Structures are given as C-alpha cells and as structure tokens.
Amino acid sequence: MNQSDTSERCFRIGLPNRADALSTSIAASYVGIMAFMAVASEGSFAKAGERLGVGRSAVSRNVQKLETQLSTRLFLRTTRSTQLTREGQRFFENCHQGVSHLVEAMNDMLELREGPPRGLVRISSTVGFGRKVVGPLLEQFVKAYPDIAVDLLLDDRPMDFASEQIDVAFRSGRIEDSSIIAKQLIPMQMALCAAPSYVAAHGLPQTLDELCQHDCINFRLSSGRVFEWEFKVDGHVRKYLPTARLTLNDADLVLHAVLQGSGIAQMAGYQIRDHIAANELVVALARHVPDDGGHYICYLSRRHLPTRIRVFIDFMTEQIRALDLNCLSGFNAEATGPSAAGMAA
C-alpha cells in the first residue's frame, strides 16, 4: 500500500471518529448551542445572558467552546455590533428547527402536567370489579372529559405497570407491592351467600365446621388456583378450601349458580349488594366476614402525574365511594339460622 492509499484510508476512518467525538460531548454542545441561539436571536451577548439567566462572560465562554469544537467562527464581533458569519447563519438555520422541536416537546409535556386533561389513560381491573363497578362509570367519565381516551383491560392476573404500559389499576384484597401507590376506595367484603330456595331446602351453616355439609360453589382464578374462602375468627384470618360440586372460572357464573339455588359461595360485596337488598340472597356467617381487605386504585407515583391521570383517579375515587357498595349494612346479614328459612318462605 503506497503513501497516498494510506492517507486516503486514514481520512476515511477519521471522519466517523470525528463524528463520534462530537457525539460524546453532546452535553457540552447543547449548552453552547443554546448560548449561540440566544446570541443570534438577541444580537447581543449581554441580552442573551439576560434571556438565559447567566452572565455575559458565561455566554461568551460557551460560544467560544462551541466555535472551537466546530473549528468554525460563528460571529463577527466588534465593539459596536455582533453579526453572524456566513457559516454562523447556516448553522443557525440548521439548528433553529431542532431547537423549535425541543421547545414544543417541553411545552407539550408541561401542558400534559398542567393543562387541560387530554390523551390516553390505560387501565386494568379484575374482571368482576371492572364489569360491575369500573365499566359503568366510564361512560360518565368520557362525557365529562371528551379529550381523554380510555383503554380498559379486564384481567384477574396482576398486570405489570411498566411492561404493559398501565397508567391506573384497580386491585382487590391486600396490597403487598410496596413499589406502587395504593389508595383504598372502599373496604372489601367477602360474604358467604345462598339463595332463599337453597336456604329453604338445606338451611345455612351456623359454624365453619358445618361448611362441609353444604353444596359449595368454587371460583377458579385465572392462575388456575381455586379461590380460598376467608373468615375472621378471634381476630385472625382463617382460610377454607371447600370441596365443591361446581367450580367455575367466571365470577358472574358463580353468582348466577347461587341465585339459581345450586349451592353457597363466598362472593364480593359489590357483586351481591343489590341481590341482598332485594332479598334474592341471604348471608351466612356474617360475624366472620373478614375486614382487612379493600378495593384499591393503584398507580406508580404521586409525582409528575399528567392531568388526565389525576382527574381519572379523582373521578373514580369520588364516584365509587358514592356507590355505597357495603353489602352488610341494614339488610338480612344476620339471617343465619332457622329464621332465614322462614324468611325465604
């Protein structure tokens, strides 16, 4: 290889190396470019410093570093004026569009945080709570906030906020994930119920030990695991996995089977409240209903919440609490003995 070939090869290799060196100092380049754009726009180093909130000397120093980095003179400076060179004018025109996009991007982010609510809110909820509680409220929400789009995902498995891009999640039970903010909407009541027709034929269990004598209906979770019934005994939670004649993987089907008199099942208060009020269901063992669970609205952080997410959280919190989903207030919660059968008749 002759000397000219070597020189040409070094030149070809040197170009990308020079570009790489420029990219590694992008932070310094950005400061210099901002100073340059301010001077070019104001026509003065002093006025540029006032605009940027720094001293004239700092502006001059950053512009000089940029000129050194580019190996190009950008300004013609005299005691009376500051003018762009031809190269400076070209650099200004090339930078102007990019800077405008940056400003627009920052303004857009600020508007999402402080401006009118708009954009997409992606929500996840368990199937039963989503159908019965969240879903019916969404129509009101989108009417109140027409610039917000809602994407609701119903799934009984816990969904990952990051990988599945969830903004807000509705979760039930006991929240043990310390990485999220969990705001309790209402207490979670899991009540053991039966239809009056079942009570008339079989009665109701008076103690936990009598559960094995009844036709139980189980709910299978999306994980494949069968949901364990929970009861509060002497201040502690006691779990019970019944031997069931019927196992279903849909909460609405479990409710339907109980209403038809097929057996007893433990179900969430929001699901059975109206049926209890209408005397279509009777509660058994109400004194053992656990009280340490809840229905929660969850999100990742309180900081920097976009307006659309803040208004969604506030709206759902207010509306769900106003629904009064407590299933054991003022109905037939204590009808656990022979009187329940009489009432059913």
C-alpha positions in Angstrom: 0.0 0.0 0.0 1.5 3.3 -1.1 1.5 6.5 1.0 -1.5 8.1 -0.9 -3.6 5.0 -0.2 -2.6 5.1 3.4 -3.5 8.8 3.7 -6.9 8.2 1.9 -7.6 5.3 4.3 -6.8 7.4 7.4 -9.0 10.2 6.1 -11.9 7.8 5.6 -11.5 6.4 9.0 -11.1 9.8 10.6 -14.5 11.2 9.6 -16.6 8.8 11.7 -14.1 9.1 14.5 -14.6 12.9 14.5 -18.4 12.5 14.5 -18.1 10.1 17.4 -16.0 12.6 19.3 -18.7 15.2 18.7 -21.5 12.9 19.9 -19.7 12.1 23.1 -19.7 15.7 24.1 -23.3 16.3 23.3 -24.0 17.8 26.7 -21.3 20.5 26.2 -22.5 21.0 22.6 -26.1 21.6 23.9 -25.0 24.3 26.3 -23.0 26.0 23.6 -25.8 25.7 21.0 -28.3 27.3 23.4 -25.9 30.2 24.1 -25.3 30.6 20.3 -29.0 30.6 19.5 -29.7 33.2 22.2 -27.0 35.5 20.9 -28.1 35.1 17.3 -31.7 35.8 18.3 -30.9 38.8 20.6 -28.0 40.2 18.6 -26.0 40.8 21.8 -24.1 38.6 24.3 -25.4 40.8 27.1 -29.0 40.4 26.1 -28.5 36.7 25.5 -27.2 36.4 29.1 -30.3 38.1 30.5 -32.5 35.8 28.5 -30.7 32.7 29.7 -30.3 34.0 33.3 -26.5 33.8 33.2 -23.7 36.4 32.9 -22.4 37.8 29.6 -19.0 36.1 30.2 -20.6 32.7 30.6 -22.4 33.1 27.3 -19.2 34.2 25.6 -17.3 31.3 27.0 -19.8 28.7 25.9 -20.0 30.2 22.4 -16.2 30.1 22.2 -16.1 26.5 23.2 -18.7 25.7 20.5 -16.6 27.5 17.9 -13.5 25.6 19.0 -15.5 22.3 18.8 -16.7 23.1 15.3 -13.4 24.7 14.2 -15.6 27.5 12.8 -16.1 31.2 13.5 -19.8 31.8 14.1 -19.9 35.5 15.0 -18.2 38.7 13.8 -17.8 40.7 17.0 -16.9 44.4 17.2 -17.3 46.9 20.0 -20.5 48.1 18.3 -22.2 45.0 16.9 -22.4 41.2 16.8 -23.2 39.7 13.5 -23.4 36.1 12.3 -20.8 34.9 9.8 -22.0 33.0 6.7 -21.1 29.8 8.5 -22.9 31.0 11.6 -26.0 31.9 9.6 -26.0 28.4 8.1 -25.6 26.8 11.5 -28.4 28.9 12.9 -30.8 27.9 10.2 -29.9 24.2 10.7 -30.3 24.4 14.5 -33.4 26.5 14.5 -35.8 23.7 13.5 -34.3 21.3 16.1 -34.5 23.8 18.9 -38.1 24.6 18.0 -38.9 20.9 18.2 -37.3 20.8 21.7 -39.3 23.8 22.9 -42.5 22.3 21.5 -41.7 19.0 23.2 -41.1 20.6 26.5 -44.3 22.8 26.3 -46.3 19.7 25.4 -45.0 17.9 28.5 -45.8 20.9 30.7 -49.3 21.1 29.1 -49.9 17.4 29.9 -48.9 18.1 33.5 -50.7 21.4 34.0 -53.0 22.0 31.0 -56.5 20.7 30.2 -56.9 16.9 30.5 -56.2 15.1 27.3 -54.6 11.9 25.9 -54.9 8.2 26.6 -55.5 6.5 30.0 -54.7 2.8 30.0 -56.5 1.0 32.9 -56.5 -2.6 34.2 -59.0 -4.2 36.5 -60.1 -7.6 37.7 -62.9 -8.9 35.6 -65.7 -8.8 38.1 -64.9 -5.4 39.6 -64.3 -4.0 36.1 -67.7 -5.2 34.8 -69.8 -4.3 37.8 -68.1 -1.1 39.0 -65.5 0.5 36.7 -67.1 -0.2 33.3 -70.5 1.5 34.1 -68.7 4.7 35.3 -66.5 5.1 32.2 -69.4 6.4 30.1 -69.8 9.3 32.6 -66.1 9.9 32.7 -65.6 10.2 28.9 -68.6 12.5 28.7 -67.1 14.7 31.4 -63.6 14.6 29.7 -64.1 14.3 25.9 -60.4 14.8 25.2 -59.4 11.7 27.2 -59.4 8.3 25.6 -59.8 5.2 27.8 -58.4 1.8 27.2 -59.8 -0.7 29.8 -58.2 -4.2 30.2 -60.1 -6.8 32.2 -57.8 -9.5 33.6 -57.8 -11.2 37.0 -54.0 -11.6 37.0 -51.9 -8.7 38.4 -50.7 -6.7 35.4 -47.2 -5.1 35.3 -47.4 -1.3 35.1 -44.2 -0.9 33.1 -44.2 -3.7 30.6 -47.9 -3.4 29.8 -48.0 0.4 30.0 -50.7 0.6 32.6 -51.5 4.1 34.0 -54.0 3.0 36.6 -55.0 -0.3 38.0 -57.9 -1.5 40.2 -56.8 -4.2 42.6 -58.6 -6.0 45.4 -57.7 -7.8 48.6 -54.5 -7.0 50.4 -51.8 -4.9 48.6 -48.3 -6.1 49.4 -46.5 -4.4 46.5 -44.5 -1.5 48.0 -43.5 -0.2 44.6 -47.0 1.2 43.9 -49.3 3.8 45.4 -52.5 2.0 46.5 -55.4 4.2 47.5 -58.3 2.4 49.2 -61.6 3.1 47.6 -63.9 1.0 49.8 -63.4 -1.9 52.2 -63.6 -5.3 50.6 -66.3 -7.6 52.0 -66.4 -11.3 51.0 -69.7 -12.7 52.2 -71.0 -16.3 52.2 -74.4 -16.3 50.4 -77.2 -18.6 49.3 -80.5 -18.1 47.6 -83.7 -18.4 49.6 -84.6 -21.5 47.7 -81.4 -23.2 48.9 -81.9 -22.0 52.5 -85.5 -23.5 52.4 -84.1 -26.8 51.3 -80.8 -27.1 53.2 -80.6 -24.3 55.8 -77.4 -22.3 56.3 -74.2 -23.3 58.1 -74.2 -22.0 61.7 -70.4 -22.6 62.2 -67.4 -23.0 60.0 -67.3 -26.7 60.8 -70.7 -27.1 59.1 -69.5 -25.9 55.7 -68.5 -29.4 54.7 -72.2 -30.4 55.0 -73.3 -27.9 52.2 -73.1 -27.8 48.4 -70.3 -25.3 47.8 -69.5 -23.5 44.5 -65.9 -22.6 43.9 -64.3 -19.9 41.8 -61.2 -20.7 39.9 -58.7 -17.8 39.4 -57.0 -17.0 36.1 -53.8 -18.5 37.6 -55.6 -21.9 37.8 -55.7 -21.8 41.6 -59.1 -22.2 43.3 -60.1 -19.2 45.4 -59.9 -20.0 49.1 -62.7 -18.7 51.3 -61.6 -16.5 54.1 -63.2 -15.9 57.5 -62.3 -13.9 60.6 -62.1 -16.0 63.7 -60.9 -14.5 67.0 -59.3 -11.6 65.2 -57.4 -13.8 62.8 -58.0 -14.8 59.1 -58.9 -18.4 58.7 -58.8 -19.8 55.1 -61.1 -22.6 53.9 -61.0 -24.5 50.7 -64.3 -26.3 50.3 -65.0 -29.5 48.4 -67.2 -28.2 45.7 -69.8 -29.8 43.5 -69.4 -27.0 41.0 -66.2 -25.0 40.1 -66.4 -22.0 37.7 -63.8 -19.6 36.4 -66.2 -16.6 36.0 -67.5 -14.6 38.9 -70.8 -13.8 37.2 -71.4 -17.5 36.6 -70.8 -18.2 40.2 -73.4 -15.6 41.2 -75.8 -17.0 38.7 -75.4 -20.5 40.1 -76.0 -19.3 43.6 -79.1 -17.3 42.6 -80.5 -20.5 41.0 -80.2 -22.3 44.3 -77.4 -24.6 43.2 -75.3 -24.0 46.4 -73.5 -21.5 48.6 -70.5 -19.4 47.6 -68.3 -16.6 49.0 -68.6 -13.5 46.8 -67.5 -9.9 46.8 -69.9 -7.3 48.4 -70.1 -5.1 45.2 -71.3 -8.2 43.3 -74.1 -9.2 45.7 -75.2 -6.0 47.4 -78.3 -5.4 45.1 -79.3 -9.0 45.4 -79.2 -8.9 49.2 -81.2 -5.7 49.2 -83.8 -7.4 47.0 -83.9 -10.5 49.4 -82.6 -12.6 46.5 -79.6 -13.7 48.6 -79.2 -14.5 52.2 -75.8 -14.0 54.1 -74.4 -16.8 56.2 -71.8 -16.5 59.0 -71.8 -12.6 58.7 -70.0 -12.4 62.0 -67.0 -14.0 60.4 -66.7 -11.7 57.4 -63.0 -10.5 57.2 -62.5 -6.8 57.3 -58.8 -6.3 56.4 -59.1 -6.2 52.6 -60.1 -3.5 50.3 -60.7 -2.4 46.7 -57.8 -0.1 45.6 -57.0 2.3 42.8 -53.3 1.9 42.1 -50.6 3.9 40.2 -46.8 4.1 40.2 -46.1 7.5 41.7 -47.7 10.7 43.1 -45.1 12.8 41.4 -45.4 14.3 37.9 -48.9 12.8 37.3 -50.3 14.0 34.0 -53.6 15.9 34.3 -55.5 13.1 32.6 -54.5 10.6 35.2 -55.1 12.9 38.1 -58.7 13.7 37.0 -59.3 10.0 36.4 -58.2 9.0 39.8 -60.2 11.7 41.5 -63.3 11.0 39.4 -63.2 7.2 40.1 -62.5 7.7 43.8 -65.4 10.0 44.3 -67.9 8.0 42.2 -67.0 4.6 43.6 -67.2 5.8 47.2 -70.6 7.3 46.5 -72.0 4.0 45.3 -72.2 2.6 48.9 -71.2 -0.9 48.0 -71.2 -2.2 51.6 -73.3 -5.3 51.4 -73.8 -5.9 55.1 -75.5 -2.7 56.1 -79.1 -2.9 57.0 -80.1 -6.0 55.1 -80.5 -9.6 56.2 -76.8 -10.0 57.2 -77.6 -11.8 60.4 -80.2 -14.2 59.0 -78.1 -17.3 59.6 -80.5 -19.5 61.5 -83.9 -21.0 61.1 -85.4 -17.6 60.7 -83.6 -17.3 57.4 -85.5 -20.3 56.1 -88.7 -18.8 57.3 -88.0 -15.5 55.6 -87.2 -17.4 52.4 -90.7 -19.0 52.6 
